[in-house]
Amino acid sequence: MSAHALYVTAAYLVSAFVLAGLIGWILADQRARLRELAKLEAAGTRRRSDRTATN
């Protein structure tokens, strides 16, 4: 394998690890936000978009 092929392979591997890390971070943050939202809704806090027609 030439030096160029090693460089390209290493660049792809680093990119793949960075993308996997970002995807993992986004999924973990999504789960945290969903837990936070469930906690707020359980406490009786509602979304503004969830208003009824009684206004």
N, CA, C and O of each residue as an XYZ file, in Angstrom:
220
protein
N       0.852     -1.175      0.000
C       0.000      0.000      0.000
C       0.902      1.243      0.000
O       1.850      1.325      0.780
N       0.609      2.178     -0.852
C       1.445      3.377     -0.946
C       1.115      4.364      0.169
O       0.118      4.216      0.875
N       1.954      5.352      0.310
C       1.743      6.365      1.343
C       0.456      7.139      1.083
O      -0.242      7.531      2.018
N       0.150      7.355     -0.182
C      -1.081      8.069     -0.531
C      -2.309      7.266     -0.099
O      -3.252      7.832      0.455
N      -2.305      5.982     -0.342
C      -3.437      5.129      0.036
C      -3.595      5.076      1.552
O      -4.718      5.068      2.057
N      -2.486      5.041      2.281
C      -2.558      5.059      3.740
C      -3.150      6.376      4.241
O      -3.964      6.383      5.165
N      -2.742      7.485      3.632
C      -3.267      8.791      4.020
C      -4.784      8.864      3.772
O      -5.541      9.322      4.628
N      -5.202      8.413      2.611
C      -6.626      8.454      2.267
C      -7.418      7.540      3.203
O      -8.492      7.921      3.670
N      -6.908      6.353      3.478
C      -7.586      5.424      4.384
C      -7.690      6.018      5.786
O      -8.737      5.923      6.428
N      -6.623      6.620      6.252
C      -6.636      7.241      7.580
C      -7.638      8.397      7.622
O      -8.350      8.559      8.613
N      -7.699      9.188      6.572
C      -8.637     10.309      6.519
C     -10.078      9.797      6.567
O     -10.913     10.370      7.268
N     -10.372      8.739      5.838
C     -11.716      8.161      5.864
C     -12.044      7.603      7.248
O     -13.164      7.773      7.732
N     -11.097      6.949      7.879
C     -11.331      6.385      9.212
C     -11.583      7.483     10.243
O     -12.491      7.368     11.066
N     -10.788      8.536     10.198
C     -10.997      9.648     11.127
C     -12.369     10.265     10.887
O     -13.095     10.549     11.840
N     -12.728     10.476      9.633
C     -14.042     11.042      9.306
C     -15.164     10.142      9.797
O     -16.161     10.631     10.329
N     -15.015      8.845      9.629
C     -16.044      7.904     10.083
C     -16.185      7.949     11.601
O     -17.304      7.915     12.113
N     -15.072      8.025     12.330
C     -15.141      8.107     13.790
C     -15.790      9.412     14.246
O     -16.584      9.419     15.187
N     -15.456     10.502     13.589
C     -16.048     11.795     13.948
C     -17.550     11.767     13.688
O     -18.334     12.204     14.531
N     -17.956     11.258     12.530
C     -19.390     11.172     12.216
C     -20.117     10.258     13.194
O     -21.224     10.578     13.626
N     -19.520      9.139     13.547
C     -20.141      8.226     14.514
C     -20.275      8.906     15.870
O     -21.287      8.739     16.552
N     -19.261      9.669     16.263
C     -19.326     10.401     17.521
C     -20.430     11.454     17.509
O     -21.156     11.600     18.493
N     -20.562     12.178     16.422
C     -21.614     13.185     16.310
C     -23.005     12.556     16.343
O     -23.914     13.074     16.990
N     -23.158     11.449     15.648
C     -24.449     10.756     15.647
C     -24.777     10.264     17.052
O     -25.912     10.398     17.509
N     -23.788      9.695     17.737
C     -24.012      9.243     19.111
C     -24.376     10.390     20.034
O     -25.263     10.254     20.877
N     -23.699     11.517     19.882
C     -23.975     12.698     20.703
C     -25.391     13.214     20.453
O     -26.100     13.562     21.398
N     -25.803     13.264     19.195
C     -27.150     13.727     18.849
C     -28.203     12.793     19.430
O     -29.207     13.258     19.970
N     -27.992     11.486     19.328
C     -28.969     10.534     19.864
C     -29.058     10.615     21.390
O     -30.149     10.536     21.954
N     -27.916     10.772     22.052
C     -27.922     10.901     23.510
C     -28.626     12.192     23.930
O     -29.377     12.197     24.905
N     -28.391     13.276     23.209
C     -29.043     14.548     23.518
C     -30.545     14.452     23.270
O     -31.334     15.006     24.036
N     -30.945     13.758     22.215
C     -32.374     13.585     21.937
C     -33.058     12.835     23.081
O     -34.139     13.221     23.525
N     -32.426     11.767     23.552
C     -33.002     11.018     24.671
C     -33.114     11.883     25.915
O     -34.107     11.805     26.639
N     -32.102     12.707     26.168
C     -32.140     13.595     27.332
C     -33.260     14.620     27.198
O     -33.963     14.896     28.170
N     -33.435     15.186     26.007
C     -34.511     16.166     25.809
C     -35.888     15.507     25.941
O     -36.810     16.115     26.484
N     -36.035     14.281     25.455
C     -37.312     13.581     25.587
C     -37.632     13.275     27.046
O     -38.784     13.385     27.464
N     -36.611     12.888     27.828
C     -36.815     12.668     29.267
C     -37.208     13.961     29.963
O     -38.097     13.973     30.814
N     -36.536     15.055     29.595
C     -36.841     16.356     30.181
C     -38.266     16.782     29.831
O     -38.984     17.296     30.689
N     -38.673     16.579     28.603
C     -40.024     16.924     28.175
C     -41.062     16.087     28.905
O     -42.099     16.606     29.317
N     -40.793     14.794     29.069
C     -41.727     13.929     29.795
C     -41.863     14.369     31.242
O     -42.958     14.339     31.804
N     -40.745     14.780     31.852
C     -40.782     15.256     33.234
C     -41.620     16.533     33.344
O     -42.413     16.680     34.274
N     -41.442     17.449     32.399
C     -42.215     18.693     32.412
C     -43.708     18.419     32.204
O     -44.550     19.014     32.877
N     -44.029     17.530     31.281
C     -45.433     17.208     31.029
C     -46.056     16.498     32.222
O     -47.234     16.703     32.516
N     -45.282     15.665     32.913
C     -45.794     14.987     34.107
C     -46.057     15.991     35.231
O     -46.928     15.776     36.074
N     -45.289     17.098     35.235
C     -45.476     18.133     36.247
C     -46.634     19.069     35.896
O     -46.959     19.969     36.670
N     -47.249     18.862     34.747
C     -48.394     19.680     34.354
C     -48.054     20.816     33.414
O     -48.942     21.575     33.026
N     -46.806     20.953     33.041
C     -46.418     21.996     32.098
C     -46.800     21.541     30.698
O     -46.492     20.421     30.291
N     -47.465     22.408     29.977
C     -47.899     22.058     28.613
C     -47.226     22.969     27.605
O     -46.729     24.042     27.947
N     -47.217     22.529     26.371
C     -46.653     23.318     25.284
C     -47.643     24.409     24.881
O     -48.855     24.230     24.997
N     -47.123     25.525     24.413
C     -48.004     26.595     23.945
C     -48.835     26.129     22.756
O     -49.975     26.564     22.591
N     -48.285     25.263     21.937
C     -49.014     24.784     20.766
C     -50.105     23.793     21.145
O     -50.894     23.387     20.292
N     -50.160     23.397     22.422
C     -51.140     22.411     22.900
C     -52.361     23.098     23.532
O     -53.113     22.465     24.273
N     -52.554     24.377     23.244
C     -53.684     25.112     23.824
C     -54.993     24.584     23.259
O     -55.064     24.161     22.105
N     -56.015     24.616     24.082
C     -57.340     24.185     23.642
C     -58.089     25.346     23.023
O     -57.591     26.472     23.022
N     -59.257     25.099     22.506
C     -60.058     26.119     21.831
C     -60.872     26.946     22.820
O     -61.801     27.638     22.404
N     -60.558     26.900     24.108
C     -61.330     27.631     25.119
C     -60.866     29.070     25.255
O     -61.405     29.802     26.085
N     -59.882     29.505     24.468
C     -59.363     30.884     24.584
C     -60.326     31.898     24.050
O     -60.040     33.095     24.075
